Amino acid sequence: MLIIPKGAKVLGQGITGSEGSRAVPWMKQYGTNLVAGVTPGKGGTEVEGVPIYNSVQEAVEAVGSIDVAIQFVPAKFMKAALIEAVDAGIKLHIIQAEKVPTQDTAFVVAYAKGKGATIIGPNTAGLISPSRQLKLGLVGGGNPTKMFMPGNIAVLSKSGSMAAEISLQLKKAGLGVSWAIGIGGDRIIGSDFVDLMLDLEEDPETTAYVLFGELGGTYEERVADYVKSAQIKKPVVAFIAGEFTMKLPSDVQFGHAGAIIEGDKGRPDHKRQVLREAGVKVADDLDQIVALVRESING
């Protein structure tokens, strides 16, 4: 579901709000084919030349089938907006809102899966694909070409800002990106590293992955399992942040809502260990990433 074609038709939910209206001109300038927006009660208006409709179904009837819906709606409205877009037949959904009620996210993830739809987020900075001139969300800000150039490395990150930082490092080394994606930082997310990598295994433009992980959760351990079982075949380079948090008192909260440790699972040192045991190249610091990528793609 992730392999979005160039020129894909994008619908924005809530783009009349402050965050959405800020993102719209940046997305359009990059080349994103934003064909419609939806805000109940504001149908008939425009944002940066994008027509606004009162409902997703009304938008689909006006512009035809939609490939992607990106949400800029507040967390409390996320569930209703997602259900509306899924029911209108849209198969890929980007959810920007953070601190979405866990029960709402659990419901929409199951609902979307039951309808054959994919969710990225909540609490994602979005995604960008330079070769497709596709930018969904605030990732890269107003000057994404400063950080992202076309290439063959997929950067998948718990942190949207670190996806941009790693992509900038790759660019300076002459290595561009096929995709850069913030997977989201809430406790429950729609697509983890493995979900996206399994799609990208089928993407001829992607030849290797860089993962930026952190303490908490078991997403990286799951990557190790899939690499070990050869379900993920393309080379993987990983960096796991958060080592210093191991020295903090156990009652100190740190990082995203998803940064939860249970026993050894979720600890940065445990993640590094299982990834290395699976054959993933793990960087001890950010400056090693480029060298490990070169090593991976050059055999």
C-alpha positions in Angstrom: 0.0 0.0 0.0 2.9 2.4 0.6 4.2 2.4 -3.0 2.4 5.5 -4.1 2.6 6.4 -7.8 3.9 9.7 -9.0 1.1 12.2 -9.4 -1.0 10.3 -6.8 -4.2 12.2 -5.8 -4.1 13.5 -2.3 -6.9 14.7 -0.1 -6.3 16.8 3.0 -8.7 16.6 6.0 -8.7 19.7 8.2 -6.4 21.8 5.9 -8.4 24.9 6.8 -6.9 24.9 10.3 -3.6 26.5 11.3 -1.3 23.5 10.8 -3.0 22.3 7.7 -3.0 25.7 6.0 0.7 26.1 6.8 1.5 22.7 5.3 -0.6 23.1 2.1 1.7 25.6 0.3 4.8 23.6 1.1 3.3 20.4 -0.1 2.0 22.0 -3.3 5.4 23.7 -4.0 7.1 20.4 -3.7 4.8 18.9 -6.4 2.2 17.0 -4.3 -1.0 16.6 -6.2 -3.4 17.9 -3.5 -6.7 17.8 -5.3 -9.2 18.4 -2.4 -9.7 19.3 1.2 -12.4 18.5 3.7 -13.7 20.6 6.6 -17.4 20.2 7.6 -19.2 23.5 7.2 -16.5 25.1 5.0 -17.4 23.5 1.7 -17.2 25.9 -1.2 -14.1 27.7 0.1 -10.4 27.2 -0.9 -7.0 26.9 0.7 -4.2 27.9 -1.7 -6.4 27.1 -4.6 -7.4 23.7 -3.2 -11.2 23.3 -3.2 -12.8 22.5 0.2 -15.7 20.1 0.6 -18.0 19.3 3.5 -17.4 15.6 3.4 -14.9 13.1 2.0 -17.7 11.5 -0.1 -18.5 14.9 -1.6 -14.9 15.4 -2.5 -14.6 12.0 -4.1 -17.7 12.6 -6.2 -16.2 15.9 -7.4 -12.6 14.9 -8.2 -12.8 11.1 -8.5 -11.0 8.4 -6.6 -8.3 9.5 -4.1 -5.0 7.6 -3.4 -4.0 9.2 -0.1 -5.8 11.1 2.7 -3.7 13.2 5.1 -5.2 14.4 8.4 -4.5 17.7 10.1 -7.5 17.4 12.4 -7.3 17.6 16.2 -6.8 14.3 18.1 -10.4 14.2 19.4 -11.7 14.2 15.8 -9.2 11.8 14.4 -11.4 8.7 14.7 -14.4 10.1 12.9 -12.2 11.6 10.1 -10.4 8.3 9.6 -13.6 6.2 9.4 -15.1 8.7 6.9 -12.0 8.5 4.7 -11.8 4.7 4.8 -15.5 4.4 4.0 -14.9 6.5 1.0 -12.5 4.0 -0.4 -9.2 5.7 0.4 -6.5 3.1 1.1 -3.6 5.1 2.6 -4.0 7.5 5.6 -1.4 9.8 7.2 -2.4 10.9 10.7 -0.5 14.0 12.1 -2.3 14.4 15.4 -0.5 13.4 18.6 -1.8 12.2 21.9 -4.7 10.6 20.3 -6.7 8.6 22.8 -5.3 5.0 22.8 -8.7 3.5 22.5 -9.5 5.6 19.4 -6.2 4.5 17.7 -6.7 0.9 18.5 -10.2 1.1 17.0 -9.1 2.8 13.7 -6.1 0.6 13.2 -8.3 -2.5 13.3 -11.1 -0.8 11.3 -8.6 0.3 8.5 -7.1 -3.2 8.4 -10.5 -4.8 8.1 -11.2 -2.5 5.0 -7.8 -3.2 3.4 -6.4 0.3 4.3 -3.1 1.4 5.7 -2.4 4.0 8.4 0.9 5.8 9.0 0.8 7.5 12.4 -0.7 8.9 14.6 1.9 11.5 15.7 3.9 11.3 12.4 5.7 14.2 10.7 4.6 12.6 7.5 6.5 11.2 4.5 8.5 12.4 1.5 9.6 10.7 -1.8 11.8 13.0 -3.8 11.6 11.1 -7.1 7.8 11.3 -6.9 7.8 14.9 -5.8 5.5 13.8 -3.1 5.5 15.4 0.3 2.8 14.6 2.9 2.8 16.5 6.1 5.3 18.9 7.7 8.4 16.7 7.1 11.2 18.9 5.6 9.3 22.1 6.4 9.2 24.7 3.7 12.6 23.8 2.1 12.7 20.0 1.8 15.2 20.0 -1.1 17.8 21.2 1.5 17.6 17.8 3.1 16.1 15.3 0.7 17.4 14.4 -2.8 16.3 11.4 -5.0 18.1 8.2 -4.3 17.7 4.6 -3.2 17.8 4.6 0.6 14.6 4.4 2.6 14.9 6.3 5.9 12.3 5.1 8.5 12.3 6.9 11.8 10.5 7.2 15.1 11.4 10.9 14.9 10.4 13.1 12.0 13.3 15.6 12.6 15.8 12.7 12.7 14.5 11.4 9.4 15.4 14.8 8.0 18.8 14.9 9.7 19.8 11.4 8.4 18.6 12.3 4.9 20.8 15.4 5.0 23.8 13.3 6.0 23.1 10.9 3.1 22.7 13.8 0.7 26.0 15.3 1.7 27.6 12.0 1.0 25.9 11.8 -2.5 23.4 9.2 -1.4 19.7 10.2 -1.8 16.5 8.7 -0.4 13.7 6.9 -2.0 11.4 7.5 1.0 11.8 9.2 4.3 9.0 8.4 6.7 8.2 9.2 10.3 6.4 6.1 11.6 4.8 8.0 14.5 5.5 8.3 18.2 2.2 7.5 19.9 1.8 4.3 22.0 -0.1 2.6 19.2 0.7 3.3 15.6 -0.8 2.0 12.3 2.4 0.9 10.6 5.7 -0.1 12.3 9.1 -0.5 10.7 8.4 -4.1 9.5 5.0 -3.2 8.0 6.7 -0.4 5.8 9.8 -2.5 5.0 7.7 -5.4 3.7 6.0 -3.0 1.2 9.4 -1.5 0.3 10.8 -5.0 -0.4 8.7 -4.7 -3.6 9.9 -1.2 -4.4 12.7 -1.4 -7.2 13.8 2.2 -6.3 14.7 1.1 -2.7 17.9 -0.8 -2.3 18.6 -0.4 1.5 17.1 0.9 4.7 18.2 3.2 7.5 16.2 2.9 10.7 16.3 5.5 13.5 14.9 3.8 16.6 14.8 4.6 20.3 14.1 3.2 23.7 10.7 1.6 24.2 8.5 -0.6 22.3 9.6 -3.7 20.3 9.6 -2.4 16.7 13.3 -2.9 16.3 13.2 -6.4 17.8 10.5 -7.3 15.3 12.8 -6.0 12.5 15.5 -8.4 13.8 13.1 -11.4 13.6 12.1 -10.5 10.0 15.7 -10.0 8.9 16.7 -13.3 10.5 13.9 -15.2 8.7 14.9 -13.5 5.4 11.5 -11.9 5.0 13.4 -8.6 4.8 16.2 -9.2 2.3 17.5 -5.7 1.6 20.4 -4.4 3.7 19.5 -2.6 7.0 21.5 0.0 8.9 20.1 1.0 12.3 20.8 3.6 15.0 19.1 3.3 18.4 18.8 6.5 20.5 18.3 6.8 24.2 21.3 5.1 25.8 21.6 7.8 28.4 18.1 7.2 29.7 19.3 3.9 31.2 21.1 6.0 33.8 18.0 7.8 34.9 15.8 6.8 37.8 13.2 4.2 36.9 10.3 6.6 37.6 11.5 9.2 35.1 9.4 9.5 32.0 11.1 10.2 28.7 10.4 10.6 25.0 7.3 9.7 23.0 4.3 8.0 24.4 5.6 4.8 22.8 8.8 4.9 24.8 7.8 2.2 27.2 10.3 -0.5 28.4 9.1 -3.9 29.7 12.0 -5.9 31.2 14.8 -6.1 28.8 12.6 -5.5 25.8 12.6 -1.9 24.7 16.1 -1.2 26.2 18.4 0.4 23.7 21.2 -2.1 24.4 18.9 -5.0 23.9 17.7 -3.6 20.6 21.2 -3.2 19.4 22.1 -6.7 20.5 19.3 -8.5 18.7 19.7 -6.4 15.6 23.4 -7.3 15.3 22.7 -10.9 16.0 20.3 -10.8 13.0 22.9 -9.3 10.7 21.8 -5.7 10.8 24.6 -3.1 10.8 24.2 -1.0 13.9 25.8 2.4 14.2 27.1 3.4 17.6 26.7 7.1 16.7 25.0 9.1 14.0 28.3 9.8 12.2 28.7 6.1 11.4 25.5 5.8 9.4 26.8 6.9 6.0 29.8 4.6 6.2 27.7 1.6 7.1 25.2 2.4 4.3 28.1 2.5 1.8 29.4 -0.8 3.2 25.9 -2.4 2.9 25.1 -1.3 -0.7 28.7 -2.0 -2.0 28.6 -5.6 -0.7 
